[in-house]
Amino acid sequence: MSTEQSARRPLISSADRPLPMRRVAVASLIGTSIEFYDFFIYGTAAALVFGPLFFPALGSAAATVASFATFGVAFFFRPLGSILFGHFGDRLGRKKTLVSTLLLMGLSTFAIGLVPTADTIGVAAPIVLVTLRALQGLAVGGEWAGAALLTAEYAPSGKRGLYSMFPQLGPGVALALSSTTFLVTALAMEPESFASWGWRIPFLLSFVLVAVGLYIRLKIEETPVFKQSTSRREQVKLPFVEALREQWRQVLLTGGMLTMTFGVFYISTVYLTSYAGQAPGVGVLGLSRPTILVGGVIAALVLSVTVILSALYSDRIGRRRVLLVGTVSSMAVGPLAFLIMQPGNRLSFFIGMSLLMVVLGIPYGPAAAYLPELFHTRYRYTGAGMGYNLGGILGGAVPLVVAPPLAAAFGGIGVGFYLTALGLISSLSVLAMKETKGVAIDARPSAAPGATAAATS
């Protein structure tokens, strides 16, 4: 074979073979679905039962806020998880690290299902609960970047949006699964039994799901891009330091870019679970628990469809354009959704939830392709993870604490305009970023679209 022919050969030929790529995509989807299921069932339980069970002395409204605060604890540990697992992911490999995050998440979630309530062990109950939630945060902080890299580093550049949508479908699948699990559990028993012990079932079931996820992930090989980086001895001792020194701007901008996405998602799937309910001092729409959980399933389906479409379009028109459509649209949809949702009207609740899912799904679809394309291979796991989880703090933890007092002072429209502010932050962040469609995944992040990996060898 001539030198010219060798130069024309694809650098990652295995990525172009349909069967291995499908296997990687399915493994990424199943793994993220399981991890996010474990993460989301906590949010559903926090909105439905954790307040009176773990904070009975605070009263209904204050207990709900405290319960949401324990949910938010995980977001502050997610960046630590991205640094910790990013370190090992960038030095030891994506596959080994993803197995570790799945194990940590599964054990923490199973343990939450065994925690005694405040009536049994007093103040120790919320302390143990928060500790386990922090471990969940560490695990999911290391999960997303690894799953995104697993598909992005295997995929051919022209189809990176297509294959990178699979880890992005994980949250939608997990939301549908967690809502369905709680719905079936709630319908199968009396409310008193559900509040007493039934809520534990979804947490205990995670043990089975994690076993399935581990089996699948252990079958996947390390990514070709990481193997090439290892062969060139590109590993650095401290990926966290290297990422901040060389690409701190991208870390901050990706965090800002995803702030709206996180904010809309957790307002929709966690806060609205209590806002739409019947709890005194908290519920506004007065809908039944099964109706709210059905709304979660519908929202998950809308989110998944939107993610698929936006990821596919990002391969055609570019990541940045798709991202801007979502972030700009969210500034109007946030208040509109809360205006649409009316007390006692199930259809208005479903429509409002669906609109919110559309505007968050548009920018979320291309994110798993966009973030890996921004960072260099030697610290890509850490850099992408830090940016993603910074957005989680700004958009995931803070809104859940701010939303209840905003709704109390201004009504639901106050929460809607808060989402508008998040959308503005994300839009400005995207405007400050560059297009990456067509960039070789193992090229330096500053390389122009279409540059080959050989340019940096």
N, C-alpha and C positions, 0 to 999 in steps of 0.2 A: 504494500500500500504506500502511495506517495506521501510526502510531507504535506502537500496541499490537501490531499484527501483526509489525512489525519486531522488537520486543523479544522476541517469542516464538520467533523463528527461532533454530535452533541456532547457536551461535557458530562451530562447526567443522562445517559441513555436509558437507564432503568425507569426513569420518570415517564418516558414516553410509552412504556408498555402498559396496556390497559389493566391487566389483572393485578400486578403489584400496586398500581396507583389506586385502584378501587379498594384493595385491602387496607391500604394506609388510610384512605378517606373514611371507611367504615370504622376502623379502629379509633380514629380521632373523634368521630361523631359519638360512638358509644361511650368512650372514656369521658368526654366532656359532659355528656348527658347525665351520666351517673354522678360525677362530682358536683354538677350544678343542682341535680336533684337533692343531694344531701344538703347543699347550701340553701336551697329554696324552701325545703320543708320547715326549716327553722323559722323563716320569715312568715310562713302561713301560720305556724303554731304561735309565734309571737303576737300576731294580730288576733288570733282566735282565743287562746287559752292561757298563755304564759303570764299575762298580767295578774289575774287573780290567784294563780297557782304559786307564783314565785315572789310576788309583791302584794300580798293581800292587805297589808296595813296602809297602803297608799291611796286607796279609793280607785274607782273605775278609770277616770281620765288620767290621773297621775300614774297608775299602774301600767296603762297602755303606753304612755310616753317612756316609762322605765323599760318596758319590754322592748320597744323599738330601739332604745339606747343599747341594750344588750345585743340586738341584731347588728347595730352599727359598729360595735366593737370589732367585728371581723374585718371591716374595711380599713381600720388603722393597722391591722396586722398583715393585711394583704401586701403592702409594699415591702414589709420585712420578709414575707414569703417569697416575693419576686427576687429579692436580693440573695436570700439564702439558697433557694432552689435554682435561681439563675446562675449562681456561682458554680454549683455542681453541674447544671445543665450545659454551661459553656466550657467546663473543664473535663467532665466525665462522659457527657453525652445526653442527648434528649430522652432516649428510651429509659435509661436507668432512673433518671430523675422523675419522669412521669409515673413510673411504677411506685416510687416513694410517695409522691403527692396523693395518689389514689389510696394507698394504704393508710396514710395519716388521716385523710378525710373520712374514710370508711370507719375506722376505729373511733374517731371522735364523734361521728354521728350516731353510731351504735351506742356509745356510752351516754349520750344525751337521752336516749330512750330509757335509760336505767336510773337517771338522777332522781332522788326523792324530792318531793316538793317542800315548800317552806313549813307546811303544817307538820312535817315529819322531822326535819333536821334544822329548821329555823333559818338563820341568816346564812348558814353554810350553803343552802340550796342555790341562791343566786350566784354565790361566789364560784361554786363548781360549774354552774351553767355558763358563766362568763368565761371561765378558763377553757372549757371545751369549745365555746364559740371562737375564742381566740385561735385555738388550734385549727379549727375549720378555716379561719381566715388565712393562716399560714399556708395551708394546703392549697386552697383555691388561688392564692397569690402566685404559687408556682405552677399551677395547672395550665392556665390559659395560654401563656407564652409558649410553653412546651408543645401543647396541642396545635397551636397555630404554626409553629416552626415545623412540626412533623409533616404537615401537608404542604406548606409553602416551600420547604427545602427539597421535597420530592417532586413537586409539580413542575411541568414545563412552563416557561415564562408566559406564553400566550394563553394558558389555561389556569393561571395561578388563582384568579378570582373564583373560577368554577370550583376547583378543588379545596380552596381555603374556606369556602362557605360551610364545609362540613363541621368543623369545630364551632362555627357560629350558629349552627342549627341546634347545638347542644342545649343552650338555655331555653329555647322554645320547646324542645322535647321534654326537658326537665320540668318546665312549668306545667305542661300538660300532664305529665306523669304525677307530679306532686299534688296538683289540684284534684286529679282523678282519685288518687289514693286517699286523700282527706275526704273527698266527696263520698266515696264508697264506705269509708269508715264511719262517717257521720250519719249516713242513711241507714247503716246496718245496726245502729244502736241508739239508745236514748241519749239526749243531750247531756244528762248527768253522767252517764257512763263514758261518753266521749271525753268530757272534761276531766273525769277521774283517772281513766287509764287508756282510753281509746286513742288519744293523741300520740301515744308512744309507738303504736304499730308502724306508722310510716318510717320512723327512725330505726326500728329494729329490722325492718325489711331491707334496709340499705346493705346489710351484711351480705345478702344473697346477690344484690346487684354489683357490689364491689368485687365479689369473687368472679363474676362473669367478666367484669372489666379487666381484672388482672390477667385472666386467662387469655383474653384477646390482645392485650398490650404486650405480653411476653412473647407473642408470636411475631411481632414487628421488628424488623432490623433497624439499626441506627441509620440516620439520614445520610445520603451520599455527600451532601455539602459538609456536614460535620466531619465525616471521614477524611475528606480532602483537606479540611482545615487542620485536622490532626496530623496528617501526613506532611503538611507544610510547616508543622510546629508553630501554629499561630496562636495557641492558647496563651492567655495572660494569667498572671497570678491572682489579680483582683479585678474581675470583670466589672464589678460595681464601680470601682474607682476609674477604670478605663472608660466606661460608658459615660460617666459624668464629665470626665475631663475632655473627651473628644466630641460628645454629642448631647451635652446637657440641654441645649435648646430644643432638640427633637424630643427629649424626655418630657420637658415642660409643655411643649405644644401638643404632643399626643395626649397628655393628661387633660389639657384644656379641650381638645377636640372631642374626647369621649365623655366629658362632664355631662352634657345634655343626655347622652345615651343612657348613662347610669341613672341620672336623675329621673328621667321619664320611666325607665323600667321599674325602679323600686318604688316610685310613687304609685305606679299602676298596679304592681303585683303585691305590694306589702301594705302601703298606707291605705289604698282604696279598699282593701279587705276589711278594715275597720270603719272607714268613712262610709262605706256602702251598707254597713250592718245596722244592728238594732241596739247596740250597747248604749246605756244611758251616758250622756255627756261626751260620747265619741261618735256613735253612728249618726249619719245624716240622712241617707237615702232610705233607711228602714227596710232593706231587703233581707231575705232569709239567707242563712248560711249556705244551703245547697245552691241557691241562685248565684251567690257570689263565686262559689267554686266552679260552677258551670261557666261563668264569665271568664274565669281564669283559663279554662280549657279553650274557649273561643279565642281569647287573646293570644294564646300560644300558637294556635293554627294560623292566625293572621300574621303574627310575627314571623313564623317559619316561611310562609309564602313570600313575604316582603324581603326577607334575608336572601332567599334564592334568587329573586329577580334582581335585586340590587347588586349582588355579587356577580351575576352574569353580565349585567350592564357595565360593571367596572372594567371587565375585560375588553369591552367595546369602546367606551367613551372615556375611560380613565377613572382612577379611584377618587381623585379630588373633586371632580364634578358631581359624582354621586353623593359624596359626603356632604357637599354644600347644599344639595337639594334637600337632604334630610334635616340638617341643622337649621337652615333658614325656615323651612316649613314648620318646624317645631315652635317657633316664636309665635305663630298664629294658632296652631293647633292646641297648645297648652290651655289657654283660657277658653277656647271654643269647646274643648272636651268637657270642662267643668260646667259650662253653660248648658250643654246638651243634657247632662245627667240630672234627672229630676227625681225627687223623693217618690218612692213607691213604683217607679216606672222601670221595669226590667230591661225593656228594649233600649231605652235611652242610656242605661248603664253599659249594655253590650256595645252600643255604637261608640260611646265615649272611650271605652277601653280599647276598642279596635282602632280608632283614630290615633290614639297614643302609641299603639303597637306599630302602626305604619311608619310614623315619623322617627321612631327609634330603630326600626328594622332597616331603614334605608341606609343610614351611615354605618350600622353595625355589620351589614353584609360584607363590605369590602375590607373591614378593619383587619382581619386575619391575614390578608395579603399585603395591605398597606404598611402595617407596622414592621413586619420582618423585612420588607424592602427598604426601610429607612435606616436599618442598623447593620453594622459590619458583623460578619460571621463570628468573630472571636468574642464578642460580647452581646450578640443578638438576643439570646435568651434573657439576659439581665436587662438590657435596654428596653426591649419591647415590653417586658413584664413590669418594669418600673413605670413606664408611661401609662400602660393600661390600668394599673392599680392606683396610680395617682388620680386618674379620672374616677376611680371607685370611691376614693375618700371625698372628693369634691362633689360628686354627683350621687353617691350611694349612701354615705353615712350622714352627711349634713342635712339633706332634704327631709329625711325621716324624723329628725329632731325638730326641724323648723316648721314642717307642714302642720302639725296639730295646732300650735298657737296661731299660725297664719289663718287657718280655717276658722278658729274660734273668734278671731278679730275681724276678718273680712269675708268669711264664707269661703266656699270652694274656689271662687274666682281668684282669691289671694294666692292659693297654691298654683293655679293656672298661670298667673303672671310671674310667679317665681320660676316656673319652667321656661317662660319666655326669656328671663334673664340668663338662665343656663344655656338656652339656645343661642343667645347673642355671644356668650363667651366661646362656645364651640365654633360658631361661624367665624369669628375673628381669628381663632386659632387655625382653622383650615385655610383661611386666606393667606396666612403667614407661612404656609407649608408648600412644598413642591410636589409636582406629579411624579409618580414612580413607576407607572405602567410601562413595561418593557425593559426595566432595569434587570440585569443579571443578578440573581439572588446572592451569589457569592462575590459580586463586585463590591468595591468600596461604595458607601452610601452616596458619595459625591459624584459618582460616575453618571454620565448622561444616559438617558434611555437608549437602549440598544447596544450599550457597551458590552463587550465580552469579558468573561472572567479572566481571560488571558491578559487583559490590560493591567491587572493588579498582581499578576504572578511575579 
